[in-house]
Amino acid sequence: MQLVSRDLNDGAPIDPEFAFGRPDPDAHMTLSDNRSPHLAWRGAPDGTESYVLLCVDPDVPADASDANQEGKTIPEDAERMDFFHWVMIDIPPEITELQTGDCSEGVTKGGKKNPPGPAGARQGRNTYTEFMKGAGELEGVYCGYDGPCPPWNDERLHHYHFIVHALDVSRLDVGDDFDGEQVREAMKDHVLATARLTGTYTLNPDLA
């Protein structure tokens, strides 16, 4: 199975158009266009009943207390965790392409509760839900796609893995309120094939 995109090149930097935050010379970061990128997949095996789409950043600091703090940096070797930027399940087997902006256009403060997407698909909570706690007007439940916004003082370049799994079931056994880890567990014995496309992003001017 293969995953391709008109907006992303495997191993290359992601354009700020598809990010939650873009560099700002005065404030380090400002909110960006947050458009969902074009994605298309092909070559799924016979017996595919649905697809799962994930976007995961494995480079997020496990301890975010120093994130975006003046006079501090997050060392490259700091402990890291997975951050889900997109969790979409039950994508019907006839859907094999998403156009640019189909699932996100702009930052919704407090999060998208009913994000746009293909009919029949379900979209879960992304990890901004946890990371925005205590962030004032940005706090809320974030569902669907929300793009990159790594700490501007992080010494590590972040990698964003867009992953499509072909499954042998039409509906995953998760409730209506779900996150990426729950999806990983539920699909464990149902994956027929997987395709991946990886982009990079940073807000640290020393890494750009």
Short mmCIF file of the C-alpha atoms (twelve columns), coordinates in Angstrom:
data_MODEL
# 
_entry.id   MODEL 
# 
loop_
_atom_site.group_PDB 
_atom_site.id 
_atom_site.type_symbol 
_atom_site.label_atom_id 
_atom_site.label_alt_id 
_atom_site.label_comp_id 
_atom_site.label_asym_id 
_atom_site.label_seq_id 
_atom_site.Cartn_x 
_atom_site.Cartn_y 
_atom_site.Cartn_z 
_atom_site.pdbx_PDB_model_num 
ATOM 1   C CA . MET A 1   0.000   0.000  0.000  1 
ATOM 2   C CA . GLN A 2   1.255   3.509  -0.804 1 
ATOM 3   C CA . LEU A 3   0.433   6.948  0.638  1 
ATOM 4   C CA . VAL A 4   1.084   10.059 -1.465 1 
ATOM 5   C CA . SER A 5   0.384   13.786 -1.171 1 
ATOM 6   C CA . ARG A 6   0.474   16.913 -3.308 1 
ATOM 7   C CA . ASP A 7   1.195   18.940 -0.159 1 
ATOM 8   C CA . LEU A 8   3.780   16.807 1.649  1 
ATOM 9   C CA . ASN A 9   7.059   15.287 0.519  1 
ATOM 10  C CA . ASP A 10  8.379   12.322 2.442  1 
ATOM 11  C CA . GLY A 11  11.286  13.355 4.673  1 
ATOM 12  C CA . ALA A 12  10.926  17.056 3.828  1 
ATOM 13  C CA . PRO A 13  9.798   20.061 5.916  1 
ATOM 14  C CA . ILE A 14  6.052   20.675 6.187  1 
ATOM 15  C CA . ASP A 15  4.850   24.040 4.895  1 
ATOM 16  C CA . PRO A 16  3.484   26.310 7.686  1 
ATOM 17  C CA . GLU A 17  0.174   26.346 5.781  1 
ATOM 18  C CA . PHE A 18  -0.477  22.893 7.261  1 
ATOM 19  C CA . ALA A 19  0.670   23.773 10.779 1 
ATOM 20  C CA . PHE A 20  -1.169  24.949 13.900 1 
ATOM 21  C CA . GLY A 21  1.596   27.463 14.604 1 
ATOM 22  C CA . ARG A 22  4.068   29.309 12.371 1 
ATOM 23  C CA . PRO A 23  7.265   31.195 13.303 1 
ATOM 24  C CA . ASP A 24  6.881   34.810 14.413 1 
ATOM 25  C CA . PRO A 25  9.931   37.099 14.759 1 
ATOM 26  C CA . ASP A 26  8.503   38.881 17.809 1 
ATOM 27  C CA . ALA A 27  6.414   36.288 19.688 1 
ATOM 28  C CA . HIS A 28  8.331   33.167 18.488 1 
ATOM 29  C CA . MET A 29  5.030   31.623 17.325 1 
ATOM 30  C CA . THR A 30  1.674   32.733 15.973 1 
ATOM 31  C CA . LEU A 31  -1.364  30.726 14.913 1 
ATOM 32  C CA . SER A 32  -1.188  29.477 11.334 1 
ATOM 33  C CA . ASP A 33  -3.543  28.285 8.551  1 
ATOM 34  C CA . ASN A 34  -3.910  24.795 10.061 1 
ATOM 35  C CA . ARG A 35  -5.114  23.272 6.780  1 
ATOM 36  C CA . SER A 36  -5.337  19.513 6.517  1 
ATOM 37  C CA . PRO A 37  -3.049  18.290 3.723  1 
ATOM 38  C CA . HIS A 38  -3.991  16.400 0.593  1 
ATOM 39  C CA . LEU A 39  -3.552  12.645 1.072  1 
ATOM 40  C CA . ALA A 40  -4.257  9.740  -1.275 1 
ATOM 41  C CA . TRP A 41  -3.622  6.044  -0.814 1 
ATOM 42  C CA . ARG A 42  -3.704  3.067  -3.121 1 
ATOM 43  C CA . GLY A 43  -2.879  -0.623 -3.251 1 
ATOM 44  C CA . ALA A 44  -5.005  -1.775 -0.316 1 
ATOM 45  C CA . PRO A 45  -5.334  -5.567 -0.151 1 
ATOM 46  C CA . ASP A 46  -8.473  -7.539 -0.868 1 
ATOM 47  C CA . GLY A 47  -10.706 -7.758 2.170  1 
ATOM 48  C CA . THR A 48  -10.194 -4.137 3.221  1 
ATOM 49  C CA . GLU A 49  -13.375 -2.982 4.989  1 
ATOM 50  C CA . SER A 50  -12.224 0.422  6.291  1 
ATOM 51  C CA . TYR A 51  -9.228  2.668  6.831  1 
ATOM 52  C CA . VAL A 52  -7.706  4.363  9.860  1 
ATOM 53  C CA . LEU A 53  -5.776  7.607  9.401  1 
ATOM 54  C CA . LEU A 54  -3.366  8.819  12.070 1 
ATOM 55  C CA . CYS A 55  -0.903  11.694 12.290 1 
ATOM 56  C CA . VAL A 56  1.595   11.183 15.110 1 
ATOM 57  C CA . ASP A 57  4.568   13.215 16.343 1 
ATOM 58  C CA . PRO A 58  6.819   10.952 18.484 1 
ATOM 59  C CA . ASP A 59  9.190   13.815 19.376 1 
ATOM 60  C CA . VAL A 60  7.051   15.749 21.876 1 
ATOM 61  C CA . PRO A 61  8.663   16.316 25.300 1 
ATOM 62  C CA . ALA A 62  7.163   14.027 27.946 1 
ATOM 63  C CA . ASP A 63  7.702   16.870 30.429 1 
ATOM 64  C CA . ALA A 64  6.413   20.066 28.842 1 
ATOM 65  C CA . SER A 65  7.047   22.343 31.831 1 
ATOM 66  C CA . ASP A 66  9.938   24.120 30.056 1 
ATOM 67  C CA . ALA A 67  8.162   24.352 26.698 1 
ATOM 68  C CA . ASN A 68  8.120   27.840 25.169 1 
ATOM 69  C CA . GLN A 69  9.824   29.367 28.210 1 
ATOM 70  C CA . GLU A 70  12.209  32.288 27.745 1 
ATOM 71  C CA . GLY A 71  15.757  31.500 28.833 1 
ATOM 72  C CA . LYS A 72  15.179  27.727 28.758 1 
ATOM 73  C CA . THR A 73  15.683  25.020 26.179 1 
ATOM 74  C CA . ILE A 74  14.442  21.454 25.833 1 
ATOM 75  C CA . PRO A 75  17.502  19.273 25.186 1 
ATOM 76  C CA . GLU A 76  17.463  16.935 22.216 1 
ATOM 77  C CA . ASP A 77  17.883  13.891 24.475 1 
ATOM 78  C CA . ALA A 78  14.912  14.756 26.737 1 
ATOM 79  C CA . GLU A 79  12.345  11.972 27.202 1 
ATOM 80  C CA . ARG A 80  9.709   12.009 24.450 1 
ATOM 81  C CA . MET A 81  6.125   10.856 23.933 1 
ATOM 82  C CA . ASP A 82  3.644   10.351 21.097 1 
ATOM 83  C CA . PHE A 83  1.394   13.307 20.269 1 
ATOM 84  C CA . PHE A 84  -1.605  12.529 18.058 1 
ATOM 85  C CA . HIS A 85  -2.462  15.320 15.626 1 
ATOM 86  C CA . TRP A 86  -5.193  13.391 13.805 1 
ATOM 87  C CA . VAL A 87  -7.237  10.297 14.608 1 
ATOM 88  C CA . MET A 88  -9.789  9.242  11.979 1 
ATOM 89  C CA . ILE A 89  -11.408 5.809  11.879 1 
ATOM 90  C CA . ASP A 90  -14.122 3.893  9.993  1 
ATOM 91  C CA . ILE A 91  -13.151 5.550  6.703  1 
ATOM 92  C CA . PRO A 92  -15.246 3.694  4.098  1 
ATOM 93  C CA . PRO A 93  -13.209 1.502  1.707  1 
ATOM 94  C CA . GLU A 94  -14.296 3.550  -1.338 1 
ATOM 95  C CA . ILE A 95  -12.686 6.685  0.152  1 
ATOM 96  C CA . THR A 96  -9.012  6.763  -0.834 1 
ATOM 97  C CA . GLU A 97  -8.296  10.503 -1.115 1 
ATOM 98  C CA . LEU A 98  -8.712  13.655 0.974  1 
ATOM 99  C CA . GLN A 99  -8.309  17.033 -0.708 1 
ATOM 100 C CA . THR A 100 -6.385  19.948 0.805  1 
ATOM 101 C CA . GLY A 101 -8.463  21.575 3.541  1 
ATOM 102 C CA . ASP A 102 -11.189 18.908 3.463  1 
ATOM 103 C CA . CYS A 103 -10.854 18.274 7.202  1 
ATOM 104 C CA . SER A 104 -9.455  21.508 8.633  1 
ATOM 105 C CA . GLU A 105 -9.222  25.188 7.670  1 
ATOM 106 C CA . GLY A 106 -7.763  27.453 10.361 1 
ATOM 107 C CA . VAL A 107 -7.355  27.095 14.112 1 
ATOM 108 C CA . THR A 108 -10.575 26.705 16.087 1 
ATOM 109 C CA . LYS A 109 -9.887  28.045 19.579 1 
ATOM 110 C CA . GLY A 110 -11.170 25.482 22.043 1 
ATOM 111 C CA . GLY A 111 -11.043 22.777 19.382 1 
ATOM 112 C CA . LYS A 112 -13.259 21.436 16.607 1 
ATOM 113 C CA . LYS A 113 -16.057 19.386 18.168 1 
ATOM 114 C CA . ASN A 114 -17.522 18.139 14.882 1 
ATOM 115 C CA . PRO A 115 -14.678 18.323 12.382 1 
ATOM 116 C CA . PRO A 116 -15.436 17.964 8.674  1 
ATOM 117 C CA . GLY A 117 -14.503 14.715 6.986  1 
ATOM 118 C CA . PRO A 118 -15.729 11.840 4.811  1 
ATOM 119 C CA . ALA A 119 -19.276 10.610 5.370  1 
ATOM 120 C CA . GLY A 120 -19.274 7.590  7.642  1 
ATOM 121 C CA . ALA A 121 -15.865 8.260  9.184  1 
ATOM 122 C CA . ARG A 122 -15.384 9.145  12.851 1 
ATOM 123 C CA . GLN A 123 -12.709 11.502 14.195 1 
ATOM 124 C CA . GLY A 124 -11.353 11.275 17.717 1 
ATOM 125 C CA . ARG A 125 -9.625  13.566 20.186 1 
ATOM 126 C CA . ASN A 126 -6.117  14.691 19.347 1 
ATOM 127 C CA . THR A 127 -3.503  15.403 22.004 1 
ATOM 128 C CA . TYR A 128 -4.032  19.178 21.956 1 
ATOM 129 C CA . THR A 129 -6.946  18.355 24.277 1 
ATOM 130 C CA . GLU A 130 -4.442  17.546 27.038 1 
ATOM 131 C CA . PHE A 131 -1.771  20.084 26.117 1 
ATOM 132 C CA . MET A 132 -4.168  23.039 26.041 1 
ATOM 133 C CA . LYS A 133 -5.443  22.521 29.587 1 
ATOM 134 C CA . GLY A 134 -4.986  25.778 31.453 1 
ATOM 135 C CA . ALA A 135 -4.346  27.708 28.222 1 
ATOM 136 C CA . GLY A 136 -7.279  30.110 28.601 1 
ATOM 137 C CA . GLU A 137 -9.365  30.551 25.466 1 
ATOM 138 C CA . LEU A 138 -7.414  27.772 23.749 1 
ATOM 139 C CA . GLU A 139 -8.458  25.156 26.311 1 
ATOM 140 C CA . GLY A 140 -11.029 22.639 25.114 1 
ATOM 141 C CA . VAL A 141 -11.680 19.342 23.374 1 
ATOM 142 C CA . TYR A 142 -9.759  19.127 20.099 1 
ATOM 143 C CA . CYS A 143 -11.040 16.641 17.530 1 
ATOM 144 C CA . GLY A 144 -9.947  16.025 13.955 1 
ATOM 145 C CA . TYR A 145 -6.810  17.511 12.410 1 
ATOM 146 C CA . ASP A 146 -4.681  20.114 14.157 1 
ATOM 147 C CA . GLY A 147 -1.228  20.512 12.678 1 
ATOM 148 C CA . PRO A 148 2.319   20.946 13.999 1 
ATOM 149 C CA . CYS A 149 3.219   23.409 16.732 1 
ATOM 150 C CA . PRO A 150 6.341   22.098 18.488 1 
ATOM 151 C CA . PRO A 151 7.912   24.152 21.299 1 
ATOM 152 C CA . TRP A 152 10.004  26.952 19.840 1 
ATOM 153 C CA . ASN A 153 12.776  26.214 22.358 1 
ATOM 154 C CA . ASP A 154 13.035  22.499 21.510 1 
ATOM 155 C CA . GLU A 155 16.456  21.392 20.260 1 
ATOM 156 C CA . ARG A 156 14.977  18.367 18.465 1 
ATOM 157 C CA . LEU A 157 13.499  18.462 14.971 1 
ATOM 158 C CA . HIS A 158 9.973   17.012 15.102 1 
ATOM 159 C CA . HIS A 159 8.725   14.317 12.727 1 
ATOM 160 C CA . TYR A 160 5.079   13.967 11.719 1 
ATOM 161 C CA . HIS A 161 4.045   10.503 10.585 1 
ATOM 162 C CA . PHE A 162 0.888   10.407 8.457  1 
ATOM 163 C CA . ILE A 163 -0.197  6.760  8.558  1 
ATOM 164 C CA . VAL A 164 -3.034  4.937  6.818  1 
ATOM 165 C CA . HIS A 165 -3.996  1.437  7.971  1 
ATOM 166 C CA . ALA A 166 -6.238  -0.865 5.928  1 
ATOM 167 C CA . LEU A 167 -8.455  -2.899 8.270  1 
ATOM 168 C CA . ASP A 168 -10.529 -6.049 7.920  1 
ATOM 169 C CA . VAL A 169 -13.459 -4.531 9.869  1 
ATOM 170 C CA . SER A 170 -15.838 -1.756 8.815  1 
ATOM 171 C CA . ARG A 171 -16.178 -0.258 12.310 1 
ATOM 172 C CA . LEU A 172 -13.670 -0.206 15.145 1 
ATOM 173 C CA . ASP A 173 -14.845 -1.219 18.586 1 
ATOM 174 C CA . VAL A 174 -14.399 2.124  20.363 1 
ATOM 175 C CA . GLY A 175 -17.003 4.481  21.800 1 
ATOM 176 C CA . ASP A 176 -17.860 7.875  20.385 1 
ATOM 177 C CA . ASP A 177 -15.256 9.606  22.578 1 
ATOM 178 C CA . PHE A 178 -11.865 8.088  21.698 1 
ATOM 179 C CA . ASP A 179 -8.214  8.964  21.273 1 
ATOM 180 C CA . GLY A 180 -5.232  7.608  19.381 1 
ATOM 181 C CA . GLU A 181 -4.077  5.103  21.987 1 
ATOM 182 C CA . GLN A 182 -7.550  3.567  22.162 1 
ATOM 183 C CA . VAL A 183 -7.565  3.236  18.371 1 
ATOM 184 C CA . ARG A 184 -4.152  1.566  18.373 1 
ATOM 185 C CA . GLU A 185 -5.401  -1.010 20.864 1 
ATOM 186 C CA . ALA A 186 -8.704  -1.631 19.070 1 
ATOM 187 C CA . MET A 187 -7.168  -2.179 15.628 1 
ATOM 188 C CA . LYS A 188 -4.271  -4.339 16.830 1 
ATOM 189 C CA . ASP A 189 -5.542  -7.618 15.303 1 
ATOM 190 C CA . HIS A 190 -7.263  -6.081 12.265 1 
ATOM 191 C CA . VAL A 191 -4.501  -4.397 10.224 1 
ATOM 192 C CA . LEU A 192 -4.088  -5.781 6.698  1 
ATOM 193 C CA . ALA A 193 -1.621  -3.199 5.368  1 
ATOM 194 C CA . THR A 194 -0.042  0.126  6.317  1 
ATOM 195 C CA . ALA A 195 1.299   3.109  4.373  1 
ATOM 196 C CA . ARG A 196 3.253   6.049  5.798  1 
ATOM 197 C CA . LEU A 197 4.437   9.520  4.808  1 
ATOM 198 C CA . THR A 198 6.653   11.580 7.132  1 
ATOM 199 C CA . GLY A 199 7.269   15.325 7.232  1 
ATOM 200 C CA . THR A 200 9.337   17.487 9.584  1 
ATOM 201 C CA . TYR A 201 8.642   20.780 11.329 1 
ATOM 202 C CA . THR A 202 10.287  23.142 13.797 1 
ATOM 203 C CA . LEU A 203 9.659   26.565 15.296 1 
ATOM 204 C CA . ASN A 204 13.230  26.776 16.578 1 
ATOM 205 C CA . PRO A 205 15.113  29.247 14.338 1 
ATOM 206 C CA . ASP A 206 18.383  27.467 15.109 1 
ATOM 207 C CA . LEU A 207 17.034  24.322 13.424 1 
ATOM 208 C CA . ALA A 208 15.212  25.922 10.506 1 
# 
